[in-house]
Amino acid sequence: MKTLMLGNEAAARGLYEAGCSFVSSYPGTPSTEITEFMAKRDDVYTEWAPNEKVACEVAIGASIAGARSMTCMKHVGLNVAADPLFTSSYTGVNGGFVIVVADDPGMHSSQNEQDSRNYAKASKVPMLEPSDSAECKEFMKKAFEISEKFDTPVIVRLTTRVAHSQSLVEVNERENVELKDMVKNPAKYVMMPAMAKKRHIFVEQRCEDLKKFAETSSLNKIEINDTKIGIITSGITYQYAKEAMPHASYLKLGMVNPINENLVKDFAKKVDRVVVLEELDPFIEEFCKAHGVNAEGKEIFTLQGEYTASMIKEKLLGIKNKNILSSGVDVPVRPPVMCPGCPHRGMFYVLSKLKLTVSGDIGCYTLGAMAPLSAVDACVCMGASVGMAHGMQKARGEEFAKNTVAVIGDSTFIHSGITGLIDIVYNKGVSTVIILDNSITGMTGHQQNPTTGFTIKNEPTKSVNLIKLANAVGIDRVVVADPFDVDNFEKVVKEEINAPEPSVIISQRPCALLKNVNYGRECIIDSDKCKNCKMCMKLGCPAITVKNGKMVINSALCNGCELCTHVCKFGAIRKVGEDNE
């Protein structure tokens, strides 16, 4: 039976059909849904781990114990998991072990545009790259076969367009894969120098064996049509190229690491001109050139962002797309913005008002950098805000710390903020860290985390107590404050940044989009009381706007959180139906 599936859903289906029985991941767009789909299966153990490194290590443990296991993450998550990845290449597997990574060309929801293919090459691990949903499913099954045949972890690389587009998928029955015996084997699994040296020899031989496998594998396909131009490509760019140039010849690489040089050379001999089409880094192109193939690539196409069929047609055929639909109306830009009722808005309002230097982090709260709040001064990676604030203080002195805070989400703090906090305490720092506890992992679509009290399958579990955790690492000053009570929150921030020791403020209010959050009726502005001071506009709430020179609240957007009532000094804002006399 064929059905229409997202790439991520198809990937999950492939994992399921392959007999995968163990999944540990950390959410990260565009990879999140793969794990969420797996969590719906009662016969597959699935968990959210605190971060990608832990997820990878847990999955490695399951593999050594004999289970077919998978860990899933976005491209920047692979940075976090790189340590276990590189050494698991040496240990190899028992049960098949697959790492799914989703790259984000175009940076739709990411802080950088890195190319995960480089990790496959550096770690000497095979990498497969599907080009549509059907291949997402089938490549997952192939990945487990390769993993167990060659004793290796296998990386399957998706990109945003493959992960979040739909195509037809043939659904099959689940393979019954028994748990393999676990045999003690320190020479294979204990990576101290004496053992690791021998395993490195194995890894290099495995690379050679995989190259031979790639030469004849059905994962790689040659299509000989018009030989004037031959296109070497993989993943989603294959789809773009086929749309733009259906009659060209193609070498489609389903296995992008290792690449077989004979395969590339033989294809190049059959065509007059070789063009490599690949988003991001010239990974395939450099391989071709290193092996004497005169291939064109990045001198024609960009290193940045996504490709399109029309771009390919224009660059290779000189044909511009004339069928661009236009309304003839200039559509206003719609910048990203925090939702109405977002608990982070009140906190950033206070930080902006106090003109503090704010070390930011990865989450919904990164939007605190946007006008009119304009409160975030730096943001690098998950958990970095805490360490960066400490670094700023040590570089510029304790007086600077009195005008500086770090902000970090509850899930992100668990992910990689705890060690930064320990560093502050251990090295006698005085920085103030604000943990934004909105009761969920918000940015990636409401996933549970160790602070929420529920597992990925919504089973009740113990939750991390952020107050006790902060106390345990040496923070004596811990304050819980409601960010909607802006006057008190401002008071708390002033007290903590001026304290001669490190402190933690827990900004605690649930995400406005949680099902159990209901603020009731929307707010309204009394035009007679409104002085047009525009203080409410400084919140950056999308529900508050200007109409005919007056402040108004869009009832369709307002969820009644009442934050705006706390910043209006004239009592001009109230709930609909409430008497404000």
Secondary structure, DSSP 4 states (H G I P E B T S, - for coil): -EEEEEHHHHHHHHHHHTT--EEEE---TTSHHHHHHHHT-TTSEEEE-SSHHHHHHHHHHHHHTT--EEEEEEHHHHHHTHHHHHHHHHH--SS-EEEEEEE-TT-SS-S----THHHHHHHT--EE--SSHHHHHHHHHHHHHHHHHHTS-EEEEEEHHHHT-EEEEE--PPP--PPPPP---HHHH--SHHHHHHHHHHHHHHHHHHHHHHHH-TTSEEE-SEEEEEEEE-THHHHHHHHH-TTEEEEE-SEEESPPHHHHHHHHHTSS-EEEE-SSS-HHHHHHHHTT--EE-TTTS-SSS---HHHHHHHHH----------SS-PPP----PPTT-HHHHHHHHHHHTT-EEE--SSGGGGGGSTTT----B--STTHHHHHHHHHHHHH-HHHHTTEEEEEEHHHIIIIIHHHHHHHHHTT---EEEEEE-SSBTTTTSB--TTTTB-TT--B-----HHHHHHHTT--EEEEE-TT-HHHHHHHHHHHHTSSS-EEEEEE---TTSTT----SPEEE-TTT-----TGGGG--TTEEEETTEEEE-TTT-----HHHHH-TT--EEETT----
